Amino acid sequence: MITLQEYLVLGAVLFCIGVAGIFINRKNVIVLLMSIELMLLAANMNFIAFSHFLGNAAGQIFVLFILTVAAAESAIGLAILVVLFRNRRSINVEDIDSLKG
């Protein structure tokens, strides 16, 4: 049986991969969104692990809320990205930093 510590280590590794993805690749917005989602899923895994081992369903309910917010964030982020790509023909962060006034 997998122990709580193994779940927490896996969650920490996934979270660190997400943080590394944000720090290493700051040029592509899609990779940034994917890294943020990976960090949220790592936190969700920790909530599920604690919920399972402590016998409390509050962690699982909290994960449902996080997944709902993450899905909305992804949908809005990708919609904004499509509009920016249509207007600027690029998804690089350097090309997005200037706003029209």
C-alpha positions in Angstrom: 0.0 0.0 0.0 1.2 3.5 -0.8 1.9 5.6 2.3 1.0 9.2 2.9 4.6 10.2 2.7 4.9 8.8 -0.8 1.9 10.8 -2.0 3.2 13.9 -0.4 6.6 13.5 -2.0 5.0 12.9 -5.4 2.9 16.0 -4.9 6.0 18.0 -3.9 7.9 16.8 -7.0 5.0 17.8 -9.3 4.7 21.2 -7.6 8.4 21.8 -8.1 8.2 20.8 -11.7 5.4 23.3 -12.1 7.5 26.1 -10.4 10.5 25.2 -12.5 8.3 25.4 -15.7 7.3 28.9 -14.7 10.9 30.0 -13.9 12.6 28.3 -16.9 10.2 29.1 -19.6 8.9 32.7 -19.3 8.4 33.2 -23.1 5.5 31.0 -23.9 2.1 31.7 -22.3 0.7 28.2 -23.0 3.6 26.6 -21.1 3.0 29.1 -18.2 -0.7 28.1 -18.0 0.2 24.4 -18.1 2.8 24.9 -15.3 0.2 26.6 -13.2 -2.3 23.8 -13.8 0.4 21.3 -12.8 0.9 23.1 -9.5 -2.8 23.1 -8.8 -3.0 19.4 -9.5 -0.1 18.7 -7.2 -1.9 20.6 -4.4 -5.1 18.6 -5.2 -3.1 15.4 -4.9 -2.0 16.4 -1.4 -5.6 17.3 -0.4 -6.8 13.9 -1.7 -4.0 12.0 0.1 -4.7 13.8 3.4 -8.5 13.3 2.9 -8.0 9.5 2.3 -5.6 8.9 5.2 -7.5 11.0 7.7 -10.9 9.7 6.7 -12.3 13.2 6.2 -14.2 14.1 3.0 -13.5 17.9 3.3 -10.3 17.6 1.3 -12.2 15.9 -1.6 -14.8 18.6 -1.6 -12.1 21.3 -1.6 -10.5 19.5 -4.6 -13.8 19.8 -6.5 -13.9 23.5 -5.9 -10.2 23.9 -7.0 -10.9 21.8 -10.2 -13.8 24.0 -11.0 -11.8 27.2 -10.6 -8.9 25.7 -12.5 -11.2 24.8 -15.4 -12.6 28.3 -15.5 -9.1 29.8 -15.3 -7.9 27.6 -18.2 -10.9 28.4 -20.4 -10.6 32.2 -19.8 -6.8 32.1 -20.2 -7.0 30.2 -23.5 -9.8 32.5 -24.8 -7.7 35.6 -24.0 -4.7 33.8 -25.6 -6.7 33.2 -28.8 -7.7 36.9 -29.0 -4.1 38.0 -28.4 -2.8 35.6 -31.1 -5.4 36.9 -33.6 -4.4 40.5 -32.9 -0.6 40.2 -32.4 0.2 36.9 -34.2 2.3 35.8 -31.3 1.9 34.1 -27.9 5.3 35.2 -26.5 5.1 37.1 -23.1 7.4 39.8 -24.4 4.9 40.6 -27.2 1.9 40.8 -24.8 3.4 43.2 -22.2 2.4 46.3 -24.1 -1.3 47.2 -23.9 -3.2 49.5 -26.2 -4.7 52.5 -24.4 
